[in-house]
């Protein structure tokens, strides 16, 4: 049955290879089960509910990819998109997390429509390559900055806005030790990645956490709730109590529309749409290229069901109570292990479903153990800057502005806005409109973003 449905022989693979690849993919991206609740809890969401929503959204999205597209790619709430959700939309713009979920849900509906047509690919092609790359790199810096803050390695300073942790004073045994453990975690994770250890990011989180437990047991680390440093020893391992899930499930339909500012909301929704668009297509193209799945024209067969799976997963994730669900580049680990069909994705999906009952364990992982994962993920994402042609100033300068604006303005959407405006105006005013083939869409977006700064 598995052979017939997933066409294993045609794809030169076996059940054993696919299952091992599925486990490998899960190990590589399971860190999202600890990281996503940590980030979205900043927006006021119940971390246990978010963890359940994260696991279920990952299960549904990855299952759809397996059954509809027969690809070995896994889906989960996207890094960067969760940071945009919490830090920009909720904290920065003042919206409730319910409104942010509604924006994700609407984005998903639009994506479903676009995925059934060729519009999604057309939009992707209209945006200059330099900005596509810059968005990913900027998000990488933003995520790394959040990781450094969560670890208390970078702290607030009245004189310089931010500064480094001093490792002195009364909070050394809480904040200071946590920051040191985070540094050790970065070192451990880096060593694993250099050695190409499967699941290196997840192992880095777990080892840093274990070190934290040992430090707490020996009195080196002392929890201090007032300083945001809590006990790292789990009170339980498994739980069959899913009552907290009621707080986020269906919350997308409990939005108070009286607080809506339609202009701001459209910008928020478009930002989700924009980032998710390039994140998904970029991941699919990169993964399929690595797995040698592209056809002679460099196109991905069955791309529509793959995109549709991603779009449906976004809507389902919003209904469950999490930020945008998208295809994960970490699926490359499973591809490297030999995964070539949806059986790999099916295996990963079932593991995400199983992880729901281990929610107490994941929620006990401290922020200083999660921070190294954020920093390393930022490293992965910033690597895309190598694709920018820095000899072409018309591309390079807007890309640079887009990248630096995200962490410095603490907003992904501001980076996108500044990047689009500067790219269009610089190339238009230097007489390179025809050479750069500035699309109508870019002109429209530029005008809309300028109007945003004027009126909103």
C-alpha positions in Angstrom: 0.0 0.0 0.0 2.8 2.4 0.9 4.6 1.6 -2.3 1.5 2.2 -4.4 0.5 5.5 -2.7 3.9 7.1 -2.3 5.6 5.6 -5.4 8.7 4.5 -3.5 10.3 2.4 -6.2 9.8 5.2 -8.8 11.7 7.6 -6.5 14.5 5.1 -5.7 13.7 4.8 -2.0 12.5 2.4 0.6 10.1 2.4 3.6 13.1 2.2 6.0 14.9 5.1 4.3 11.8 7.3 4.3 11.0 6.6 8.0 14.6 7.3 9.1 14.5 10.5 7.0 11.2 11.5 8.7 12.7 11.1 12.2 15.8 13.1 11.0 13.6 16.0 9.8 11.6 16.0 13.1 14.8 16.0 15.2 16.1 19.0 13.2 13.0 21.1 13.5 11.5 20.0 16.8 13.1 23.1 18.4 10.1 25.0 17.2 8.0 23.2 19.9 10.1 25.0 22.5 10.8 28.3 20.7 7.3 29.2 19.3 5.5 29.2 22.7 8.4 31.2 24.1 8.0 33.9 21.4 4.2 34.0 21.2 3.9 34.1 25.0 5.4 37.6 24.7 2.2 38.6 22.9 0.1 37.5 25.9 -0.8 34.0 24.7 -0.9 30.9 26.9 2.4 29.0 26.1 0.9 25.6 26.7 -2.0 26.4 24.3 0.6 27.7 21.8 2.6 24.5 22.1 -0.4 22.3 21.4 -1.4 24.6 18.5 2.2 24.5 17.1 2.3 20.7 17.2 -1.2 20.3 15.7 -0.6 22.8 12.9 2.8 21.1 12.1 1.0 17.8 12.0 -1.8 19.0 9.7 0.5 20.9 7.4 3.1 18.2 7.0 0.3 15.6 6.6 -1.2 17.6 3.7 2.3 17.9 2.1 2.6 14.1 2.3 -0.9 13.3 0.9 -1.5 16.1 -1.6 2.0 16.7 -3.0 3.9 13.5 -2.1 7.0 15.5 -1.1 9.3 14.9 1.9 8.9 18.5 3.2 7.7 19.3 6.7 5.8 22.4 7.8 5.6 24.3 11.1 5.0 27.8 12.4 7.7 29.9 10.7 10.6 31.6 12.4 10.6 35.3 11.7 6.8 35.2 11.1 6.3 34.4 14.8 8.6 37.2 15.8 6.7 39.6 13.5 3.5 38.4 15.0 4.6 39.0 18.6 7.0 41.9 18.5 5.7 44.0 15.6 2.0 43.4 15.4 1.1 42.9 19.0 3.8 44.8 21.0 4.8 47.4 18.4 1.4 48.2 16.8 -0.7 47.5 19.8 -3.0 44.9 18.3 -4.4 42.0 20.4 -3.1 38.5 19.5 -6.6 37.6 18.4 -6.4 40.3 15.7 -2.9 39.1 14.7 -4.3 35.5 14.3 -7.2 36.9 12.2 -4.6 38.6 9.9 -2.8 35.2 9.6 -6.1 33.5 8.8 -7.1 36.1 6.1 -3.6 35.7 4.6 -4.1 32.0 4.5 -7.4 32.4 2.6 -5.7 34.7 0.1 -2.9 32.1 -0.3 -5.4 29.3 -1.0 -6.9 31.4 -3.8 -3.4 32.4 -5.2 -2.2 28.8 -4.9 -5.0 27.6 -7.2 -3.9 30.0 -9.9 -0.5 31.2 -11.2 -0.8 34.5 -9.4 1.5 33.4 -6.5 4.4 32.7 -8.9 3.7 36.0 -10.7 3.9 38.0 -7.5 7.1 36.2 -6.6 8.6 37.1 -10.0 7.6 40.8 -9.7 9.8 41.4 -6.6 13.5 42.0 -7.4 15.8 39.1 -6.4 17.9 41.4 -4.1 14.9 42.3 -1.9 13.8 38.6 -1.7 17.2 37.8 -0.4 17.3 40.9 1.9 14.0 40.0 3.6 15.4 36.6 4.7 18.7 38.1 5.8 17.0 40.9 7.8 14.7 38.5 9.5 17.8 36.5 10.4 19.4 39.5 12.2 16.1 40.3 13.9 15.7 36.7 15.2 19.4 36.6 16.4 18.8 40.0 18.2 15.8 38.5 19.9 17.8 35.5 21.0 20.5 37.7 22.5 17.9 39.6 24.4 16.1 36.5 25.6 19.4 35.2 26.9 20.0 38.5 28.7 23.3 38.8 26.8 22.2 42.1 25.4 20.4 44.4 27.8 18.9 47.9 27.9 21.2 50.8 28.5 20.1 54.5 29.0 23.4 55.7 27.5 23.7 53.5 24.4 20.2 52.0 24.1 21.6 48.5 24.3 24.8 47.0 25.9 26.2 43.7 27.0 25.6 41.8 30.2 28.1 42.7 32.9 28.0 39.3 34.8 28.3 41.2 38.1 26.0 42.2 41.0 23.2 40.6 42.9 21.6 38.9 39.8 24.7 37.0 38.8 23.3 33.6 40.1 20.1 34.1 38.0 20.6 36.4 35.0 24.4 36.1 34.9 24.5 32.3 35.0 21.7 32.1 32.5 23.6 34.3 30.1 26.8 32.3 30.5 24.8 29.1 29.8 23.4 30.7 26.7 26.9 31.4 25.5 27.9 27.8 26.2 24.8 26.7 24.3 25.8 28.7 21.2 29.3 27.1 21.4 27.8 23.6 21.8 25.3 24.0 18.9 28.0 25.5 16.7 30.2 22.5 17.3 27.4 20.1 16.4 26.7 21.9 13.2 30.3 22.0 12.2 30.5 18.3 12.8 27.2 17.9 10.9 25.4 16.1 13.8 21.8 15.4 12.9 19.4 17.5 15.1 22.3 19.7 16.2 20.0 22.6 17.1 17.7 20.5 19.2 20.6 18.8 20.9 22.1 22.2 21.7 18.8 23.2 23.4 18.6 20.0 25.4 22.2 20.0 26.5 22.0 23.7 27.6 18.8 22.9 29.5 20.5 19.9 31.3 23.4 22.1 32.3 20.8 24.6 33.6 19.2 21.8 35.7 22.6 20.8 37.1 23.4 24.4 38.0 20.1 24.8 39.8 20.5 21.5 41.7 24.0 22.6 42.8 22.9 26.2 43.7 24.9 27.9 41.0 21.7 29.0 39.2 19.1 30.5 41.5 15.6 31.2 40.0 14.5 34.8 40.3 10.9 35.4 38.9 11.4 39.1 39.5 14.3 39.0 37.0 12.4 36.8 34.6 14.5 33.7 35.5 12.4 30.7 36.5 13.1 27.1 37.7 14.3 24.9 34.8 13.4 21.6 36.5 10.3 20.2 34.9 7.4 19.3 37.3 6.2 16.6 34.9 7.0 15.0 31.6 3.7 14.1 30.0 0.2 15.6 30.2 -3.2 14.6 28.9 -4.8 17.9 30.0 -5.5 19.9 26.8 -7.9 22.3 28.4 -5.6 25.3 27.8 -6.0 24.7 24.1 -9.5 26.2 24.4 -7.9 29.7 24.9 -6.5 29.8 21.4 -8.7 27.4 19.4 -11.1 29.4 17.4 -10.0 32.7 18.9 -9.5 34.0 15.4 -13.3 34.5 15.3 -13.5 36.4 18.6 -11.9 39.6 17.2 -13.2 43.0 18.4 -13.6 44.8 15.0 -14.3 48.1 16.7 -10.5 48.5 17.3 -9.7 47.9 13.7 -7.7 50.5 11.7 -8.2 49.1 8.2 -5.0 50.8 6.9 -2.8 49.3 9.6 -4.5 45.9 9.3 -3.9 45.7 5.5 -0.2 46.5 6.1 0.0 43.8 8.7 -1.8 41.2 6.6 0.3 42.1 3.5 3.5 41.8 5.6 2.5 38.3 6.6 1.6 37.6 3.0 4.9 39.0 1.7 7.2 37.2 4.1 5.3 33.9 3.8 5.3 34.1 0.0 9.1 34.3 -0.3 9.7 32.0 2.7 7.6 29.2 1.2 8.7 29.5 -2.4 12.3 29.9 -1.5 12.2 26.8 0.8 10.4 24.7 -1.9 12.8 25.7 -4.6 15.9 25.2 -2.4 14.7 21.8 -1.0 13.6 20.5 -4.4 16.9 21.5 -5.9 18.8 19.7 -3.2 16.7 16.6 -3.7 17.1 16.9 -7.5 13.3 17.2 -8.0 13.3 20.1 -10.4 12.4 19.4 -14.1 14.5 20.3 -17.1 13.1 23.9 -17.1 14.0 24.3 -13.4 10.4 24.1 -12.3 9.0 22.0 -9.5 6.4 19.4 -10.6 3.3 19.4 -8.4 4.1 22.8 -7.0 0.4 23.8 -6.8 -0.5 21.0 -4.3 2.6 21.9 -2.4 1.7 25.5 -2.2 -1.9 24.6 -1.4 -0.8 22.4 1.5 1.2 25.4 2.8 -1.8 27.8 2.4 -4.3 25.4 4.1 -1.8 24.8 6.9 -1.7 28.6 7.5 -5.4 28.8 7.9 -5.6 25.7 10.1 -2.7 27.0 12.2 -4.5 30.3 12.8 -7.6 28.5 13.8 -5.6 26.4 16.3 -3.8 29.5 17.6 -0.4 30.0 16.1 1.4 32.2 13.7 1.9 31.4 10.0 2.7 27.8 9.2 5.1 27.4 6.4 7.5 24.9 4.7 10.7 24.5 6.7 14.2 24.6 5.1 15.2 22.2 7.9 13.5 19.5 5.8 16.8 19.4 4.0 18.1 17.2 6.8 15.6 14.5 5.9 16.3 15.0 2.2 20.0 14.5 2.9 19.1 11.3 4.8 17.5 10.0 1.6 13.8 11.1 2.0 12.2 11.5 -1.4 8.5 11.0 -1.0 5.5 11.9 1.2 6.2 9.0 3.5 9.1 11.0 5.0 6.6 13.9 5.7 4.0 11.5 7.0 6.5 10.1 9.6 7.4 13.7 10.6 3.8 14.6 10.9 3.0 11.6 13.2 5.9 12.6 15.5 4.6 16.2 15.8 1.2 14.7 16.8 2.8 12.5 19.4 4.7 15.5 20.8 1.4 17.1 22.1 1.4 14.9 25.2 4.9 16.0 26.1 3.9 19.7 26.4 5.1 20.0 30.1 8.6 18.9 29.1 8.9 21.4 26.2 7.5 24.3 28.3 10.1 23.7 31.0 12.9 24.6 28.7 14.2 28.0 29.8 14.7 31.0 27.5 18.5 30.8 27.9 18.5 27.3 26.4 16.2 28.4 23.5 18.3 31.5 22.8 21.2 29.6 21.1 18.7 28.2 18.6 17.4 31.6 17.7 21.0 32.9 17.3 22.0 30.0 15.1 18.8 30.2 13.0 19.7 33.9 12.5 23.1 32.8 11.3 21.5 30.4 8.7 19.2 33.1 7.4 21.8 35.9 7.2 23.9 33.7 4.8 21.6 34.6 2.0 23.3 38.0 1.7 26.0 36.2 -0.4 23.5 36.2 -3.2 23.3 40.0 -3.3 25.4 41.7 -6.1 27.1 44.5 -4.1 28.6 45.9 -7.3 25.1 46.8 -8.4 24.4 49.8 -6.0 20.7 50.0 -7.2 20.1 46.6 -5.7 22.7 46.5 -2.9 21.8 49.8 -1.1 18.0 49.0 -0.8 18.8 45.5 0.2 21.2 46.8 2.9 18.5 49.3 4.2 16.0 46.5 4.3 18.3 44.3 6.3 19.4 46.8 8.9 16.0 48.3 9.4 14.5 45.1 10.7 16.5 44.7 13.9 17.1 48.4 14.4 13.5 49.4 14.0 12.5 46.2 15.7 10.0 45.5 12.9 10.1 43.2 9.9 7.4 45.2 8.1 9.4 48.4 8.4 12.3 46.7 6.8 10.1 45.5 3.9 8.6 48.9 3.5 12.0 50.7 3.4 13.5 48.1 1.1 10.7 48.4 -1.5 10.5 52.2 -1.3 14.3 52.7 -1.6 14.7 50.1 -4.5 11.9 51.7 -6.6 12.9 55.3 -6.0 16.7 54.8 -6.4 16.3 52.9 -9.7 13.6 55.2 -11.0 15.5 58.5 -10.2 18.8 57.1 -11.7 17.1 56.3 -15.0 17.3 52.5 -14.6 13.5 51.9 -14.6 13.7 50.0 -18.0 16.9 48.2 -17.2 15.6 47.0 -13.9 12.1 46.3 -15.4 10.3 47.8 -12.5 6.9 46.1 -12.3 3.6 47.8 -11.9 3.3 45.9 -8.6 6.5 47.6 -7.3 5.1 51.1 -8.1 1.8 50.3 -6.4 3.6 49.0 -3.3 5.9 51.9 -3.1 3.0 54.4 -3.3 1.1 52.5 -0.6 4.1 52.3 1.7 4.8 56.1 1.3 1.2 56.9 2.0 1.4 54.7 5.1 4.2 56.9 6.5 2.3 60.1 5.7 -1.1 59.2 7.0 -0.7 56.3 9.5 
